[in-house]
Amino acid sequence: MNCCVEVEVEILWYRISLPNTLGWSSLVVVVIVVVVVVVVVVVVVIAVVVLVLVVAIVVVVVVVVVVVVVVVVVVVVVVVVVVVVLID
């Protein structure tokens, strides 16, 4: 009888202490999850910004190269036409 009462008291104490323990641990888990989510979101935002900047730089470089090539081709064509006209 005494053994059963002791076991019941122990089980009751465990049931009382378990929600408190779970409460604290779930709070810690929630805080950890929130921190991890915030860190992941910040990293993703930084990665997207860097990617957009890289794409923008590549687009600017390509546009500059195309403009330079077009200008060079136009200058060469004009020079060739002028030389041909002057020679004739």
DSSP file (Angstrom, degrees, kcal/mol; ACC not computed):
  #  RESIDUE AA STRUCTURE BP1 BP2  ACC     N-H-->O    O-->H-N    N-H-->O    O-->H-N    TCO  KAPPA ALPHA  PHI   PSI    X-CA   Y-CA   Z-CA
    1    1 A M     >        0   0    0      0, 0.0     4,-2.2     0, 0.0     5,-0.2   0.000 360.0 360.0 360.0 -45.6    0.0    0.0    0.0
    2    2 A N  H  >  +     0   0    0      1,-0.2     4,-2.3     2,-0.2     5,-0.2   0.887 360.0  53.0 -65.0 -37.7    2.8    2.4    0.9
    3    3 A C  H  > S+     0   0    0      2,-0.2     4,-2.4     1,-0.2    -1,-0.2   0.915 108.8  48.8 -63.1 -44.1    4.6    1.4   -2.2
    4    4 A C  H  > S+     0   0    0      1,-0.2     4,-2.7     2,-0.2    -1,-0.2   0.906 110.8  50.1 -64.9 -41.1    1.6    2.2   -4.4
    5    5 A V  H  X S+     0   0    0     -4,-2.2     4,-2.7     1,-0.2    -1,-0.2   0.913 110.9  50.1 -63.0 -41.6    1.1    5.5   -2.8
    6    6 A E  H  X S+     0   0    0     -4,-2.3     4,-2.5     2,-0.2    -2,-0.2   0.908 111.7  47.5 -63.6 -41.6    4.8    6.4   -3.3
    7    7 A V  H  X S+     0   0    0     -4,-2.4     4,-2.8     2,-0.2    -2,-0.2   0.909 112.4  49.8 -65.5 -41.2    4.6    5.4   -7.0
    8    8 A E  H  X S+     0   0    0     -4,-2.7     4,-2.9     2,-0.2    -2,-0.2   0.914 111.7  47.9 -64.3 -41.7    1.4    7.4   -7.4
    9    9 A V  H  X S+     0   0    0     -4,-2.7     4,-2.8     2,-0.2    -2,-0.2   0.915 112.8  49.1 -63.6 -42.1    3.0   10.5   -5.7
   10   10 A E  H  X S+     0   0    0     -4,-2.5     4,-2.3     2,-0.2    -2,-0.2   0.923 113.3  46.1 -62.8 -44.4    6.1   10.1   -7.9
   11   11 A I  H  X S+     0   0    0     -4,-2.8     4,-2.7     2,-0.2    -2,-0.2   0.914 113.3  50.0 -64.5 -42.5    3.9    9.8  -11.1
   12   12 A L  H  X S+     0   0    0     -4,-2.9     4,-2.3     2,-0.2    -2,-0.2   0.915 111.0  49.0 -62.0 -43.1    1.8   12.8  -10.0
   13   13 A W  H  X S+     0   0    0     -4,-2.8     4,-2.8     1,-0.2     5,-0.2   0.902 111.4  50.2 -62.5 -40.0    5.0   14.8   -9.4
   14   14 A Y  H  X S+     0   0    0     -4,-2.3     4,-2.1     1,-0.2    -2,-0.2   0.911 110.7  49.0 -64.6 -41.7    6.3   13.8  -12.8
   15   15 A R  H  < S+     0   0    0     -4,-2.7    -2,-0.2     2,-0.2    -1,-0.2   0.870 114.1  46.2 -66.5 -35.5    3.0   14.8  -14.4
   16   16 A I  H  X S+     0   0    0     -4,-2.3     4,-0.8     1,-0.2    -2,-0.2   0.909 117.5  41.9 -72.1 -41.7    3.1   18.2  -12.6
   17   17 A S  H  X S+     0   0    0     -4,-2.8     4,-2.4    -5,-0.2    -2,-0.2   0.760 103.0  70.0 -78.9 -22.8    6.7   18.8  -13.4
   18   18 A L  H  X S+     0   0    0     -4,-2.1     4,-3.3    -5,-0.2     5,-0.3   0.929  96.8  48.2 -64.7 -47.1    6.5   17.6  -17.0
   19   19 A P  H  > S+     0   0    0      0, 0.0     4,-2.9     0, 0.0    -1,-0.2   0.907 112.6  49.9 -61.3 -38.0    4.3   20.5  -18.4
   20   20 A N  H  X S+     0   0    0     -4,-0.8     4,-2.5     2,-0.2    -2,-0.2   0.938 113.5  45.7 -63.4 -44.9    6.6   23.0  -16.8
   21   21 A T  H  X S+     0   0    0     -4,-2.4     4,-2.8     1,-0.2     5,-0.2   0.930 115.1  46.9 -62.3 -45.1    9.7   21.3  -18.3
   22   22 A L  H  X S+     0   0    0     -4,-3.3     4,-3.3     2,-0.2     5,-0.3   0.882 109.4  55.8 -64.2 -37.1    8.0   21.0  -21.7
   23   23 A G  H  X S+     0   0    0     -4,-2.9     4,-2.1    -5,-0.3    -2,-0.2   0.940 111.9  41.6 -59.8 -47.9    6.9   24.7  -21.4
   24   24 A W  H  X S+     0   0    0     -4,-2.5     4,-2.5     2,-0.2    -2,-0.2   0.935 117.7  46.3 -66.1 -44.4   10.5   25.8  -20.9
   25   25 A S  H  X S+     0   0    0     -4,-2.8     4,-2.8     1,-0.2    -2,-0.2   0.885 112.3  50.4 -68.6 -35.6   11.9   23.5  -23.5
   26   26 A S  H  X S+     0   0    0     -4,-3.3     4,-2.8    -5,-0.2    -1,-0.2   0.879 110.0  51.4 -68.8 -34.4    9.2   24.4  -26.0
   27   27 A L  H  X S+     0   0    0     -4,-2.1     4,-2.6    -5,-0.3    -2,-0.2   0.924 111.6  47.0 -63.6 -43.3    9.9   28.1  -25.4
   28   28 A V  H  X S+     0   0    0     -4,-2.5     4,-2.8     2,-0.2    -2,-0.2   0.917 112.7  49.6 -62.8 -42.6   13.6   27.4  -26.0
   29   29 A V  H  X S+     0   0    0     -4,-2.8     4,-2.9     2,-0.2    -2,-0.2   0.914 111.0  49.5 -63.1 -42.4   12.7   25.4  -29.2
   30   30 A V  H  X S+     0   0    0     -4,-2.8     4,-2.8     2,-0.2    -2,-0.2   0.923 112.0  48.1 -62.4 -43.8   10.5   28.3  -30.4
   31   31 A V  H  X S+     0   0    0     -4,-2.6     4,-2.6     2,-0.2    -2,-0.2   0.925 113.3  47.6 -62.4 -44.2   13.2   30.8  -29.8
   32   32 A I  H  X S+     0   0    0     -4,-2.8     4,-2.8     2,-0.2    -2,-0.2   0.923 112.9  48.4 -62.8 -44.1   15.7   28.6  -31.6
   33   33 A V  H  X S+     0   0    0     -4,-2.9     4,-2.8     2,-0.2    -2,-0.2   0.918 112.3  48.9 -62.9 -43.2   13.4   28.1  -34.5
   34   34 A V  H  X S+     0   0    0     -4,-2.8     4,-2.6     2,-0.2    -2,-0.2   0.922 112.7  47.8 -62.5 -43.8   12.6   31.8  -34.8
   35   35 A V  H  X S+     0   0    0     -4,-2.6     4,-2.7     2,-0.2    -2,-0.2   0.926 113.2  47.9 -62.8 -44.4   16.4   32.6  -34.7
   36   36 A V  H  X S+     0   0    0     -4,-2.8     4,-2.7     2,-0.2    -2,-0.2   0.919 112.6  48.7 -63.1 -43.2   17.1   30.0  -37.3
   37   37 A V  H  X S+     0   0    0     -4,-2.8     4,-2.7     2,-0.2    -2,-0.2   0.920 112.4  48.5 -63.1 -43.2   14.3   31.2  -39.5
   38   38 A V  H  X S+     0   0    0     -4,-2.6     4,-2.6     2,-0.2    -2,-0.2   0.924 112.7  48.0 -62.9 -44.0   15.4   34.8  -39.2
   39   39 A V  H  X S+     0   0    0     -4,-2.7     4,-2.7     2,-0.2    -2,-0.2   0.923 112.9  48.3 -62.4 -44.1   19.0   33.9  -40.0
   40   40 A V  H  X S+     0   0    0     -4,-2.7     4,-2.6     2,-0.2    -2,-0.2   0.917 112.3  48.8 -63.3 -42.8   17.9   31.8  -43.0
   41   41 A V  H  X S+     0   0    0     -4,-2.7     4,-2.7     2,-0.2    -2,-0.2   0.921 112.4  48.3 -63.2 -43.2   15.7   34.7  -44.3
   42   42 A V  H  X S+     0   0    0     -4,-2.6     4,-2.6     2,-0.2    -2,-0.2   0.923 112.7  48.1 -62.9 -43.9   18.6   37.2  -43.8
   43   43 A V  H  X S+     0   0    0     -4,-2.7     4,-2.6     2,-0.2    -2,-0.2   0.913 112.8  48.4 -63.2 -42.4   21.0   34.9  -45.7
   44   44 A V  H  X S+     0   0    0     -4,-2.6     4,-2.6     2,-0.2    -2,-0.2   0.914 112.1  49.0 -64.9 -42.2   18.5   34.4  -48.5
   45   45 A V  H  X S+     0   0    0     -4,-2.7     4,-2.6     2,-0.2    -2,-0.2   0.925 112.6  47.8 -63.1 -44.1   17.9   38.1  -48.8
   46   46 A I  H  X S+     0   0    0     -4,-2.6     4,-2.7     1,-0.2    -2,-0.2   0.914 112.1  50.1 -62.2 -42.3   21.6   38.8  -48.9
   47   47 A A  H  X S+     0   0    0     -4,-2.6     4,-2.6     2,-0.2    -2,-0.2   0.906 111.5  48.1 -63.1 -41.4   22.1   36.1  -51.5
   48   48 A V  H  X S+     0   0    0     -4,-2.6     4,-2.7     2,-0.2    -2,-0.2   0.915 112.1  49.2 -65.9 -42.2   19.3   37.5  -53.7
   49   49 A V  H  X S+     0   0    0     -4,-2.6     4,-2.5     2,-0.2    -2,-0.2   0.928 112.9  47.1 -62.3 -44.8   20.7   41.0  -53.4
   50   50 A V  H  X S+     0   0    0     -4,-2.7     4,-2.7     2,-0.2    -2,-0.2   0.915 112.4  50.2 -62.5 -42.6   24.2   39.8  -54.3
   51   51 A L  H  X S+     0   0    0     -4,-2.6     4,-2.6     2,-0.2    -2,-0.2   0.916 110.9  48.6 -62.0 -43.4   22.8   37.8  -57.2
   52   52 A V  H  X S+     0   0    0     -4,-2.7     4,-2.6     2,-0.2    -2,-0.2   0.910 112.2  49.3 -63.4 -41.8   20.8   40.9  -58.5
   53   53 A L  H  X S+     0   0    0     -4,-2.5     4,-2.6     2,-0.2    -2,-0.2   0.916 111.6  48.6 -63.4 -42.6   23.9   43.0  -58.2
   54   54 A V  H  X S+     0   0    0     -4,-2.7     4,-2.6     2,-0.2    -2,-0.2   0.928 112.6  47.8 -63.2 -44.6   26.0   40.5  -60.1
   55   55 A V  H  X S+     0   0    0     -4,-2.6     4,-2.6     2,-0.2    -2,-0.2   0.910 112.0  50.4 -62.6 -41.5   23.4   40.2  -62.8
   56   56 A A  H  X S+     0   0    0     -4,-2.6     4,-2.5     2,-0.2    -2,-0.2   0.916 111.1  48.2 -62.9 -43.1   23.2   44.0  -63.0
   57   57 A I  H  X S+     0   0    0     -4,-2.6     4,-2.6     2,-0.2    -2,-0.2   0.919 112.1  49.2 -63.3 -43.1   27.0   44.3  -63.3
   58   58 A V  H  X S+     0   0    0     -4,-2.6     4,-2.7     2,-0.2    -2,-0.2   0.915 111.3  49.6 -62.8 -42.7   27.0   41.6  -66.0
   59   59 A V  H  X S+     0   0    0     -4,-2.6     4,-2.6     2,-0.2    -2,-0.2   0.923 111.7  48.5 -62.7 -43.9   24.3   43.3  -68.0
   60   60 A V  H  X S+     0   0    0     -4,-2.5     4,-2.6     2,-0.2    -2,-0.2   0.924 112.4  48.5 -62.2 -44.3   26.1   46.7  -67.8
   61   61 A V  H  X S+     0   0    0     -4,-2.6     4,-2.6     2,-0.2    -2,-0.2   0.921 112.2  48.6 -62.4 -43.8   29.4   45.0  -68.9
   62   62 A V  H  X S+     0   0    0     -4,-2.7     4,-2.6     2,-0.2    -2,-0.2   0.918 112.0  48.9 -63.3 -43.0   27.6   43.3  -71.8
   63   63 A V  H  X S+     0   0    0     -4,-2.6     4,-2.6     2,-0.2    -2,-0.2   0.921 112.0  48.7 -62.9 -43.6   25.9   46.6  -72.9
   64   64 A V  H  X S+     0   0    0     -4,-2.6     4,-2.6     2,-0.2    -2,-0.2   0.921 112.4  48.5 -62.4 -43.9   29.2   48.5  -72.7
   65   65 A V  H  X S+     0   0    0     -4,-2.6     4,-2.7     2,-0.2    -2,-0.2   0.921 112.1  48.8 -63.0 -43.6   30.9   45.8  -74.8
   66   66 A V  H  X S+     0   0    0     -4,-2.6     4,-2.7     2,-0.2    -2,-0.2   0.920 112.3  48.5 -63.0 -43.5   28.2   45.8  -77.4
   67   67 A V  H  X S+     0   0    0     -4,-2.6     4,-2.6     2,-0.2    -2,-0.2   0.924 112.4  48.5 -62.6 -44.2   28.2   49.6  -77.6
   68   68 A V  H  X S+     0   0    0     -4,-2.6     4,-2.7     2,-0.2    -2,-0.2   0.925 112.5  48.4 -62.0 -44.5   32.0   49.5  -78.0
   69   69 A V  H  X S+     0   0    0     -4,-2.7     4,-2.7     2,-0.2    -2,-0.2   0.922 112.4  48.5 -62.7 -43.8   31.9   46.8  -80.7
   70   70 A V  H  X S+     0   0    0     -4,-2.7     4,-2.6     2,-0.2    -2,-0.2   0.920 112.5  48.5 -63.0 -43.5   29.1   48.7  -82.6
   71   71 A V  H  X S+     0   0    0     -4,-2.6     4,-2.6     2,-0.2    -2,-0.2   0.922 112.5  48.4 -62.7 -44.1   31.1   52.0  -82.4
   72   72 A V  H  X S+     0   0    0     -4,-2.7     4,-2.6     2,-0.2    -2,-0.2   0.924 112.5  48.3 -62.7 -44.4   34.3   50.2  -83.6
   73   73 A V  H  X S+     0   0    0     -4,-2.7     4,-2.6     2,-0.2    -2,-0.2   0.922 112.7  48.4 -62.9 -43.9   32.4   48.6  -86.5
   74   74 A V  H  X S+     0   0    0     -4,-2.6     4,-2.6     2,-0.2    -2,-0.2   0.922 112.6  48.4 -62.8 -43.8   30.8   51.9  -87.5
   75   75 A V  H  X S+     0   0    0     -4,-2.6     4,-2.6     2,-0.2    -2,-0.2   0.923 112.6  48.4 -62.6 -44.3   34.2   53.7  -87.4
   76   76 A V  H  X S+     0   0    0     -4,-2.6     4,-2.7     2,-0.2    -2,-0.2   0.924 112.6  48.1 -62.7 -44.6   35.9   51.0  -89.4
   77   77 A V  H  X S+     0   0    0     -4,-2.6     4,-2.6     2,-0.2    -2,-0.2   0.919 112.8  48.3 -63.3 -43.6   33.1   51.0  -92.0
   78   78 A V  H  X S+     0   0    0     -4,-2.6     4,-2.7     2,-0.2    -2,-0.2   0.924 112.8  48.2 -62.9 -44.2   33.2   54.8  -92.3
   79   79 A V  H  X S+     0   0    0     -4,-2.6     4,-2.7     2,-0.2    -2,-0.2   0.923 112.7  48.2 -62.4 -44.6   37.0   54.8  -92.7
   80   80 A V  H  X S+     0   0    0     -4,-2.7     4,-2.7     2,-0.2     5,-0.2   0.925 113.1  47.7 -63.1 -44.2   36.8   52.1  -95.3
   81   81 A V  H  X S+     0   0    0     -4,-2.6     4,-2.6     2,-0.2    -2,-0.2   0.921 113.2  48.1 -63.5 -43.7   34.1   53.9  -97.2
   82   82 A V  H  X S+     0   0    0     -4,-2.7     4,-2.6     2,-0.2    -2,-0.2   0.921 113.3  47.6 -63.1 -43.8   36.0   57.2  -97.0
   83   83 A V  H  X S+     0   0    0     -4,-2.7     4,-2.3     2,-0.2    -2,-0.2   0.920 113.4  47.6 -64.0 -43.9   39.2   55.5  -98.2
   84   84 A V  H  X S+     0   0    0     -4,-2.7     4,-2.1    -5,-0.2    -2,-0.2   0.914 114.0  47.2 -64.5 -42.7   37.5   53.8 -101.1
   85   85 A V  H  < S+     0   0    0     -4,-2.6    -2,-0.2    -5,-0.2    -1,-0.2   0.905 113.9  47.5 -66.4 -40.8   35.7   57.0 -102.1
   86   86 A L  H  < S+     0   0    0     -4,-2.6    -2,-0.2    -5,-0.2    -1,-0.2   0.862 111.4  50.7 -69.1 -35.4   39.0   59.0 -101.9
   87   87 A I  H  <        0   0    0     -4,-2.3    -2,-0.2     1,-0.3    -1,-0.2   0.908 360.0 360.0 -69.2 -40.9   40.9   56.4 -103.9
   88   88 A D     <        0   0    0     -4,-2.1    -1,-0.3    -5,-0.2    -2,-0.2   0.506 360.0 360.0 -73.7 360.0   38.4   56.3 -106.7
